[in-house]
Amino acid sequence: MKYLMDRDIIGKRIRMARIMRNTTMKKLAYECGITSETIGCVERGKNYPSLFTILAICNVLDIDIRTLVSNNKIRLDGMKWAE
């Protein structure tokens, strides 16, 4: 069975971490080596961030990747996934 990360939840967690660290999307994007448009799309849940993007954001914001992706899986058939 295939699973996808919940991009809305990941985006909200990234936004929360960014705001808690009092940084802008532009500054975060610069430090991650990506565009502020990419950060905006990720935070709004408009696209799935690549692994590179997730790792870069976690590194810059000093958060563990598990903080973003834990319990954030949904089954493709629409049923919630539980561990």
Secondary structure, DSSP 4 states (H G I P E B T S, - for coil): --EEE-HHHHHHHHHHHHHHTT--HHHHHHHHTS-HHHHHHHHTTSSPPPHHHHHHHHHHHT--HHHHHTT-EEETTSPBP--
